[in-house]
Amino acid sequence: MNKFRELALYAVTVAMAILLPTAASADIFKGETAGVGDPVHTMFVAFSNQAGKADVQIQVNAGQTLTKSMLKGAKGEIDFFSTVPSLVNLMAGQKRMYENVEGAGELSKNLRSIVGFKAGAYHPVTLAGSGIESWADIKGKTVFTGPPAGSASATSEALIKIITGYEAKKDYEAVRLSWGEGYTALADGKIDMMVRPAEIGSANIERYGLSGEFRILSIPEDKIGVDAMQDLFGRPGRGMLTFDGGIYKGQLNQTEITALGFTQFVGTHAGVADDVVYAATKSFWENIDEVHATAFFLKAVTPETAFTSVNVPLHPGAARYYEEAGIEIPEAIRP
């Protein structure tokens, strides 16, 4: 009987040993990104899909505020996230939305990057008949500038102030809502203008031209060179770009539009295993053709643009892939 028990115990032990690798490979990693239709959502889902081919399963929780996602990532509460380079400095300096977060500066040291990308541009959008045909017309109007807890609203309001001198709450009513509510509010005529970061050629912007006409305001040429605008262009994750206004159906400003561009990156934290991040990064780049087919703006994601505006160290697992692939890593972000 004892021998039988020993054999049974041995069988159970062997079975557990066989099952353990399977359980490990079935780990599900938590990921957060912005809402559907946002360029950062598109990129993050593309990254997650390719990571899945390497058995790195990322459960994507969309519709999140990136300021909060980055903080959760720094705390190790989630494993992968979308974020904005400008938020890194705010967390490190314990400023603005991180002002009352205990240990925010120390937490920022846990942040790691995987890949950066050019996400798009701030689109100042107003519908035909709103009475807004130029920046000066914003005075006394209602403008959606971004979500309550994000950085986009402050950036939008800074852009308006540099161009017009107008201050939120004083010269115009700045409305802060979720991104989805902002789109709906403009369509329903509850606001007069929306300033929305979006990829060039965004379907969410294009929809205003499907049932009517709309206008995207361009940054005036005489404002491009002023110090405050150059400072805004020079912030982490920001820059100037131009695009053809005719790319959107029903868009009334058919000339070349000068806009505030923005970049973002896919991040993780120092606690995620090197092999996991290596596998995810490798699979992403080995299937880059599929990523490019996901959205027009993702065609700009190349090895040459992989570190665009990235301002935290690469995760060692990601760095390992880039070194093996012969992709030069900037010294400033080496692990």
ABEGO torsion letter per residue (X at the ends): XAAAAAAAAAAAAAAAAAAAAAAAAABBBBBBBBBBGBAAAAAAAAAAAAAAAAGBBBBBBBGBBAAAAAAAAAAGABABBBBBAAAAAAAAAGBEAAAABBGAAAAAAABBBABBBBAEBBBBBBBBGAGBABAAAABGBBBBAEBAABAAAAAAAAAAAAAAGBBBGAABBBBBBBAAAAAAAAAAGABABBBBBBBBGBAAAAAAAAABBBBBBBBBAAAAABAAAAAAAABBGBEBBBBBAAABBGBABABBBBBBBBBBBBBBBAABBAAAAAAAAAAAAAAAAAAAAABAAAAABBAAAAABGBABBBBAAAAAAAAAAGBBBBAAABX
